[in-house]
Amino acid sequence: MKQKLPRINPTTLIKSLGRFTLIATFSLGLATLKNWEHYKKYWHGTIFAVQTVDFNMLSHTLPGKLFYTLLQGNIEELQRTLDSNYGLFGLIVTDCKMAAKDCLSEQILYQSKSSFRWTKEI
């Protein structure tokens, strides 16, 4: 014999769905806020600290590396070195022969490849 399933009151069903929707929306909103916090903390905290260390190391090693690759004429290695930061920051090699900050007649010889907007401002 077949047993009949108990009938669910439509009002109870609507209340249950409403509670479920409310809890799901609240949970999703809370999870989104927490993920946004972690995202900001990562990009403005961890990555900033790592890049600071990278820049400190880079300031001591990069001039020698670039000088050596330019003397050797190894342009592929030079470009690979400039692109080794995944485009997060920009490196530019110019033909300026002065130690001044502004070199009016300089030309950009090589630069990092990046999809970020800073490349448009060069």
Backbone as ProteinMPNN parsed JSONL, in Angstrom:
{"seq_chain_A": "MKQKLPRINPTTLIKSLGRFTLIATFSLGLATLKNWEHYKKYWHGTIFAVQTVDFNMLSHTLPGKLFYTLLQGNIEELQRTLDSNYGLFGLIVTDCKMAAKDCLSEQILYQSKSSFRWTKEI", "coords_chain_A": {"N_chain_A": [[0.81, -1.175, 0.0], [0.359, 2.211, -0.671], [1.743, 4.964, 0.975], [0.555, 8.067, 2.047], [2.061, 11.218, 1.713], [2.601, 13.686, 4.218], [0.69, 16.65, 4.163], [1.888, 19.877, 3.429], [1.57, 22.948, 4.923], [0.857, 25.848, 3.103], [1.454, 28.429, 4.071], [3.358, 27.926, 6.057], [5.378, 26.875, 4.456], [6.043, 29.133, 2.884], [6.97, 30.857, 4.889], [9.174, 29.388, 5.767], [10.789, 29.338, 3.44], [11.233, 32.076, 3.236], [12.71, 32.572, 5.603], [14.952, 30.996, 5.018], [15.924, 32.329, 2.729], [16.53, 34.824, 3.853], [18.561, 34.118, 5.717], [20.462, 33.003, 3.963], [21.068, 35.236, 2.34], [22.119, 37.028, 4.241], [24.351, 35.522, 5.092], [25.826, 35.3, 2.699], [26.356, 38.011, 2.219], [27.921, 38.644, 4.497], [30.104, 36.905, 4.071], [31.079, 37.999, 1.7], [31.925, 40.543, 2.567], [33.969, 39.778, 4.367], [35.731, 38.489, 2.595], [36.434, 40.679, 0.992], [37.799, 42.245, 2.875], [40.029, 40.573, 3.393], [41.142, 40.542, 0.831], [41.849, 43.281, 0.48], [43.669, 43.535, 2.609], [45.64, 41.773, 1.783], [46.575, 42.847, -0.734], [47.249, 45.495, -0.034], [48.794, 45.218, 2.163], [50.415, 42.712, 2.542], [51.464, 42.344, -0.123], [52.53, 44.899, -0.526], [54.553, 44.947, 1.433], [56.181, 42.843, 0.541], [56.918, 43.81, -1.977], [58.386, 46.022, -1.177], [60.63, 44.846, 0.006], [61.552, 43.507, -2.269], [62.181, 45.738, -3.912], [64.265, 46.858, -2.411], [66.239, 44.863, -2.623], [66.425, 44.785, -5.38], [67.418, 47.327, -6.02], [70.083, 47.076, -5.493], [71.022, 44.997, -7.074], [70.035, 45.199, -9.711], [71.186, 47.4, -11.307], [73.81, 46.463, -11.929], [73.229, 44.068, -13.293], [71.738, 45.038, -15.53], [73.687, 46.692, -16.7], [75.651, 44.808, -17.372], [74.216, 43.148, -19.208], [73.647, 45.015, -21.205], [76.25, 45.678, -22.052], [77.028, 43.21, -23.092], [75.247, 43.056, -25.137], [72.975, 41.581, -25.045], [69.944, 41.586, -25.661], [67.584, 40.128, -25.368], [67.835, 38.952, -22.827], [67.943, 41.277, -21.325], [65.338, 42.347, -21.736], [63.863, 40.249, -20.627], [64.664, 40.47, -17.988], [63.615, 42.994, -17.334], [60.913, 42.402, -17.528], [60.456, 40.657, -15.47], [58.925, 41.119, -13.209], [56.273, 40.658, -13.513], [54.791, 42.756, -14.519], [53.901, 44.382, -12.459], [55.182, 46.647, -11.497], [56.964, 49.363, -13.042], [59.847, 49.379, -15.124], [62.309, 51.213, -16.775], [64.59, 51.732, -19.4], [66.635, 54.201, -20.523], [68.268, 56.454, -22.882], [69.665, 58.471, -21.646], [72.455, 60.378, -20.699], [73.149, 61.872, -18.558], [73.364, 62.756, -15.066], [71.26, 64.047, -14.01], [67.863, 64.625, -12.839], [65.906, 65.329, -14.738], [66.03, 64.741, -18.073], [65.936, 66.13, -20.955], [66.164, 65.363, -23.649], [65.968, 62.636, -23.735], [65.408, 59.249, -24.819], [63.236, 56.495, -24.683], [64.518, 53.346, -24.462], [64.111, 50.655, -23.703], [61.465, 48.976, -21.967], [59.405, 47.763, -19.246], [56.95, 45.299, -19.911], [53.506, 45.628, -19.561], [50.068, 45.366, -18.593], [48.878, 47.239, -17.092], [47.646, 50.555, -16.262], [49.693, 52.404, -15.885], [51.527, 52.277, -17.924], [50.548, 53.768, -20.003], [50.988, 56.317, -19.172], [53.607, 56.918, -19.517]], "CA_chain_A": [[0.0, 0.0, 0.0], [1.058, 3.489, -0.744], [1.488, 5.88, 2.074], [0.449, 9.458, 1.628], [2.946, 12.158, 2.385], [1.833, 14.704, 4.924], [0.483, 17.895, 3.438], [2.581, 21.016, 4.021], [0.791, 24.173, 4.921], [1.516, 26.847, 2.245], [1.964, 29.533, 4.885], [4.585, 27.428, 6.678], [6.36, 26.774, 3.385], [6.475, 30.49, 2.53], [7.782, 31.36, 6.013], [10.45, 28.661, 5.759], [11.567, 29.86, 2.317], [11.629, 33.44, 3.591], [13.811, 32.47, 6.565], [16.113, 30.471, 4.299], [16.422, 33.409, 1.877], [17.126, 35.825, 4.733], [19.815, 33.576, 6.25], [21.399, 32.87, 2.846], [21.484, 36.584, 1.945], [22.986, 37.529, 5.305], [25.602, 34.759, 5.048], [26.549, 35.694, 1.498], [26.847, 39.372, 2.446], [29.011, 38.576, 5.466], [31.246, 36.274, 3.405], [31.617, 38.965, 0.738], [32.665, 41.55, 3.328], [35.2, 39.167, 4.873], [36.639, 38.292, 1.457], [36.933, 41.995, 0.605], [38.81, 42.607, 3.875], [41.235, 39.772, 3.135], [41.689, 41.015, -0.436], [42.524, 44.55, 0.732], [44.81, 43.289, 3.482], [46.672, 41.11, 0.988], [47.171, 43.722, -1.736], [47.791, 46.724, 0.547], [49.668, 44.871, 3.28], [51.4, 41.689, 2.215], [52.143, 42.643, -1.385], [53.321, 46.112, -0.327], [55.76, 44.573, 2.181], [57.021, 42.027, -0.33], [57.496, 44.677, -2.999], [59.4, 46.855, -0.543], [61.829, 44.007, 0.098], [62.025, 43.316, -3.641], [62.818, 46.968, -4.377], [65.546, 47.009, -1.719], [67.179, 43.933, -3.254], [66.557, 45.171, -6.776], [68.243, 48.533, -6.143], [71.492, 46.69, -5.401], [71.41, 44.01, -8.085], [69.596, 45.514, -11.069], [72.114, 48.19, -12.137], [74.881, 45.595, -12.438], [72.65, 43.138, -14.275], [71.43, 45.782, -16.746], [74.957, 47.123, -17.28], [76.287, 43.635, -17.98], [73.474, 42.703, -20.391], [73.831, 46.025, -22.254], [77.605, 45.502, -22.589], [77.039, 41.974, -23.876], [74.314, 43.19, -26.245], [71.979, 40.515, -24.89], [68.683, 42.314, -25.53], [66.552, 39.204, -24.88], [68.004, 38.847, -21.373], [67.572, 42.581, -20.782], [63.878, 42.427, -21.723], [63.387, 39.255, -19.658], [64.904, 41.052, -16.661], [62.639, 44.072, -17.115], [59.573, 41.821, -17.424], [60.432, 39.617, -14.431], [58.057, 41.49, -12.081], [54.888, 40.393, -13.929], [54.118, 43.995, -14.867], [53.342, 45.077, -11.294], [55.782, 47.977, -11.466], [57.618, 49.625, -14.312], [61.261, 49.658, -15.25], [62.562, 51.828, -18.069], [65.979, 52.013, -19.743], [66.673, 55.321, -21.475], [69.596, 56.77, -23.402], [70.148, 59.676, -20.976], [73.843, 60.239, -20.252], [73.358, 62.832, -17.476], [72.931, 62.29, -13.75], [70.159, 64.901, -13.568], [66.54, 63.989, -12.814], [65.227, 65.592, -16.004], [66.876, 64.67, -19.26], [64.928, 66.545, -21.925], [66.286, 64.723, -24.957], [66.093, 61.179, -23.596], [64.508, 58.355, -25.534], [63.053, 55.22, -23.994], [65.057, 52.248, -25.26], [63.45, 49.409, -23.29], [60.585, 49.163, -20.813], [58.643, 46.589, -18.814], [55.647, 45.098, -20.551], [52.466, 45.528, -18.548], [48.727, 45.754, -19.031], [48.385, 48.252, -16.17], [47.487, 51.883, -16.887], [50.876, 53.247, -15.758], [52.272, 52.272, -19.175], [50.007, 54.836, -20.853], [51.438, 57.595, -18.64], [55.039, 57.089, -19.765]], "C_chain_A": [[0.865, 1.255, 0.0], [0.691, 4.332, 0.46], [1.42, 7.291, 1.525], [1.427, 10.305, 2.429], [2.103, 13.207, 3.095], [1.777, 15.986, 4.102], [1.178, 19.039, 4.184], [1.709, 22.249, 3.854], [1.521, 25.221, 4.067], [2.095, 28.018, 3.031], [3.281, 29.136, 5.55], [5.708, 27.332, 5.637], [6.91, 28.149, 3.009], [7.346, 31.08, 3.632], [9.153, 30.69, 6.022], [11.349, 29.154, 4.625], [12.054, 31.281, 2.595], [12.795, 33.439, 4.568], [15.091, 31.999, 5.883], [16.746, 31.571, 3.436], [17.117, 34.478, 2.709], [18.482, 35.356, 5.256], [20.861, 33.469, 5.143], [21.934, 34.235, 2.41], [22.443, 37.174, 2.97], [24.346, 36.833, 5.251], [26.456, 35.155, 3.846], [27.125, 37.106, 1.65], [28.023, 39.398, 3.401], [30.262, 37.966, 4.843], [31.891, 37.232, 2.41], [32.425, 40.035, 1.447], [33.987, 40.999, 3.85], [36.211, 38.953, 3.748], [37.232, 39.611, 0.996], [38.004, 42.478, 1.584], [40.116, 41.871, 3.624], [41.925, 40.228, 1.848], [42.471, 42.308, -0.22], [43.766, 44.36, 1.586], [45.962, 42.655, 2.706], [47.364, 42.1, 0.052], [47.789, 44.977, -1.138], [48.7, 46.452, 1.74], [50.772, 43.942, 2.848], [52.172, 42.038, 0.949], [53.001, 43.891, -1.257], [54.63, 45.779, 0.394], [56.719, 43.768, 1.305], [57.679, 42.89, -1.395], [58.554, 45.599, -2.418], [60.708, 46.091, -0.417], [62.418, 43.796, -1.29], [62.751, 44.555, -4.157], [64.168, 47.178, -3.695], [66.604, 46.093, -2.326], [67.463, 44.359, -4.693], [67.48, 46.375, -6.947], [69.727, 48.211, -6.081], [71.918, 45.772, -6.54], [71.089, 44.427, -9.519], [70.591, 46.355, -11.871], [73.247, 47.348, -12.729], [74.393, 44.65, -13.518], [72.363, 43.857, -15.591], [72.71, 46.23, -17.457], [75.622, 45.964, -18.019], [75.556, 43.2, -19.251], [73.577, 43.724, -21.533], [75.22, 45.913, -22.883], [77.697, 44.272, -23.486], [76.151, 42.065, -25.115], [73.222, 42.132, -26.219], [70.612, 41.148, -24.601], [67.572, 41.414, -25.007], [66.618, 39.07, -23.36], [67.621, 40.157, -20.69], [66.055, 42.696, -20.679], [63.285, 41.44, -20.731], [63.571, 39.769, -18.228], [63.885, 42.144, -16.356], [61.23, 43.517, -16.897], [59.434, 40.832, -16.272], [59.526, 39.946, -13.249], [56.579, 41.349, -12.414], [54.104, 41.674, -14.204], [53.542, 44.76, -13.694], [53.936, 46.466, -11.119], [56.625, 48.131, -12.72], [59.099, 49.915, -14.189], [61.506, 50.16, -16.663], [64.062, 52.044, -18.225], [65.948, 53.098, -20.81], [68.104, 55.534, -21.955], [70.19, 58.031, -22.77], [71.551, 59.443, -20.428], [74.175, 61.198, -19.114], [72.867, 62.232, -16.164], [71.764, 63.121, -13.219], [68.84, 64.135, -13.602], [65.82, 64.142, -14.142], [66.247, 65.602, -17.13], [65.945, 64.922, -20.441], [64.991, 65.797, -23.248], [66.339, 63.196, -24.872], [65.033, 60.436, -24.41], [64.41, 57.054, -24.737], [63.533, 54.111, -24.925], [64.316, 50.943, -24.976], [62.558, 49.723, -22.099], [59.883, 47.855, -20.489], [57.347, 46.504, -19.604], [54.607, 44.906, -19.452], [51.129, 45.926, -19.154], [48.131, 46.81, -18.1], [48.408, 49.627, -16.823], [48.728, 52.744, -16.78], [51.665, 53.294, -17.067], [51.794, 53.371, -20.12], [50.53, 56.216, -20.428], [52.927, 57.858, -18.886], [55.252, 58.134, -20.847]], "O_chain_A": [[1.941, 1.314, 0.596], [-0.459, 4.408, 0.894], [2.175, 7.646, 0.619], [1.595, 10.136, 3.637], [1.022, 13.569, 2.629], [2.742, 16.34, 3.425], [1.072, 19.155, 5.405], [1.19, 22.533, 2.775], [2.708, 25.459, 4.293], [3.147, 28.54, 2.662], [4.217, 29.934, 5.596], [6.855, 27.674, 5.924], [8.119, 28.305, 2.835], [8.35, 31.733, 3.346], [10.17, 31.343, 6.257], [12.544, 29.366, 4.832], [13.171, 31.638, 2.223], [13.752, 34.196, 4.405], [16.173, 32.53, 6.133], [17.968, 31.721, 3.421], [18.17, 34.983, 2.321], [19.449, 36.118, 5.239], [22.024, 33.807, 5.361], [23.127, 34.373, 2.141], [23.464, 37.756, 2.606], [25.381, 37.491, 5.355], [27.669, 35.325, 3.969], [28.261, 37.359, 1.248], [29.012, 40.089, 3.156], [31.367, 38.46, 5.068], [33.116, 37.271, 2.29], [33.503, 40.403, 0.981], [35.012, 41.677, 3.782], [37.403, 39.204, 3.924], [38.41, 39.666, 0.642], [39.008, 43.056, 1.167], [41.188, 42.476, 3.64], [43.153, 40.291, 1.788], [43.609, 42.433, -0.671], [44.805, 44.961, 1.313], [47.126, 42.97, 2.95], [48.591, 42.189, 0.038], [48.769, 45.485, -1.681], [49.313, 47.379, 2.27], [51.938, 44.335, 2.792], [53.403, 42.028, 0.951], [54.094, 43.944, -1.822], [55.692, 46.27, 0.012], [57.929, 43.993, 1.332], [58.863, 42.725, -1.686], [59.526, 45.926, -3.099], [61.776, 46.632, -0.702], [63.631, 43.892, -1.477], [63.813, 44.444, -4.769], [65.118, 47.63, -4.335], [67.746, 46.509, -2.519], [68.601, 44.299, -5.158], [68.242, 46.44, -7.912], [70.547, 48.991, -6.565], [73.087, 45.783, -6.926], [71.802, 44.044, -10.446], [70.822, 46.042, -13.039], [73.596, 47.506, -13.899], [75.06, 44.453, -14.534], [72.705, 43.347, -16.658], [72.799, 46.154, -18.682], [76.095, 46.12, -19.145], [76.196, 42.912, -20.262], [73.593, 43.34, -22.702], [75.362, 46.037, -24.099], [78.367, 44.297, -24.517], [76.278, 41.257, -26.035], [72.617, 41.825, -27.246], [70.184, 41.232, -23.45], [66.7, 41.882, -24.274], [65.589, 39.074, -22.685], [67.041, 40.149, -19.604], [65.539, 43.101, -19.638], [62.303, 41.757, -20.06], [62.729, 39.527, -17.363], [63.353, 42.211, -15.247], [60.442, 44.106, -16.157], [58.375, 40.224, -16.119], [59.375, 39.111, -12.358], [55.725, 41.858, -11.687], [52.875, 41.672, -14.127], [52.768, 45.696, -13.895], [53.254, 47.371, -10.639], [56.959, 47.146, -13.379], [59.544, 50.604, -13.271], [60.98, 49.607, -17.629], [64.73, 52.489, -17.291], [65.323, 52.941, -21.859], [69.032, 54.873, -21.49], [71.133, 58.6, -23.318], [71.807, 58.434, -19.772], [75.34, 61.333, -18.737], [72.052, 61.31, -16.16], [71.327, 62.913, -12.087], [68.711, 63.129, -14.3], [65.193, 63.198, -14.624], [67.201, 66.38, -17.123], [65.239, 64.012, -20.877], [63.964, 65.618, -23.902], [66.717, 62.537, -25.84], [63.932, 60.931, -24.647], [65.403, 56.581, -24.185], [63.023, 53.954, -26.035], [63.942, 50.218, -25.898], [62.854, 50.623, -21.313], [59.777, 46.961, -21.329], [56.73, 47.52, -19.923], [54.806, 44.119, -18.527], [51.064, 46.714, -20.098], [46.992, 47.232, -18.301], [49.104, 49.841, -17.815], [48.838, 53.732, -17.506], [52.399, 54.253, -17.303], [52.565, 53.85, -20.951], [50.52, 57.162, -21.216], [53.443, 58.908, -18.504], [56.392, 58.427, -21.206]]}, "name": "protein", "num_of_chains": 1, "seq": "MKQKLPRINPTTLIKSLGRFTLIATFSLGLATLKNWEHYKKYWHGTIFAVQTVDFNMLSHTLPGKLFYTLLQGNIEELQRTLDSNYGLFGLIVTDCKMAAKDCLSEQILYQSKSSFRWTKEI"}
